[in-house]
Amino acid sequence: YMKKEILMLLTMALLSTFANADSRDQDHGGMDSDDHGHDDFGSGEPGMIAGFPELGDRTTLGPSRVDISQQGDLNYVEATQKGSGHVLPISQVGNQNKVTATLLGDGQAARIYQEGDDNLANLYQDGYANRAGINQIGQGNSANVEQIGLHNSAVVKQTGDGLMVGVQQHGNYNQAFVTQEN
């Protein structure tokens, strides 16, 4: 059995951030962009993640946490966390959306937001202090993010239908920013 305890907290109430998101023109998922369209994970404060206020100060690791909010029918989440200090808020609005997330190591943080129907998000993080944001709005979109190493960051924003993206980061301090619309 695992020596480290994994704490998983499931909630059924929609996060207020997502409850007010009702059109494709709004900024869904709380991810902010700089002047170049890149989402900013660094706020100048050590360990802080801009645009991810609920991820908080990541300089001190505590128990791992996953918050799941789903509105609609036949949505699915499978989340696995091993290690400490992981934070994973997931929100799905619509029908038949699916998330599979695996966070290994310590101090991983990710946020996944899907709105629409038949969207798929796969996330795999292993190492230390990797950051990922997946934001999909539309129908039949697919995002796969794999991060292995230290302090990698990836942001995926897809708005439209039938969009697909894959991001692989192996190593340390890599950054990826992907935006797709149709």
Secondary structure, DSSP 8 states (H G I E B T S, - for coil): --SS--------S--HHHHT--STTS-GGG--B-TTS-B----SSTT--TT-GGG--TTS----EEEEEEESSS-EEEEEE-SBS-EEEEEEEEES-EEEEEE-SB--EEEEEEEEES-EEEEEEEEES-EEEEEEEEES-EEEEEEEEES-EEEEEEEEES-EEEEEEEEES-EEEEEEE-
